[in-house]
Amino acid sequence: MELRFKTRTAEVIIDYNKCIAPDCGFACIKACRLYGRNVLKIEGGKPKLAVSPKEAVRLDNECLACEIYCSWYGNSAIEVRVPLEVM
């Protein structure tokens, strides 16, 4: 089970099978509040979108903090995929 949402140039994937929340202290939520635009919230003990998927595209500032904090304090359950174009 996973949560997927798009940003302007990337896709965020949260793998609930790897997510150890609340044992990580909701590191991704804290990171989103500190560095991002507060697009994540806690619902049912797991990170969920606090806004609609359409709003996430517009609001998310693509800081990558959720992925970094999850790797530091969690179980690396978040992946931010940024496609690169070769010119």
Secondary structure, 3 states (H helix, E strand, C coil): CEEEEECCCCEEEEECCCCCCCCCCCHHHHHHHHHCCCCEEEECCEEEECCCHHHHHHHCCCCCHHHHHHHHHCCCCEEEECCCCCC
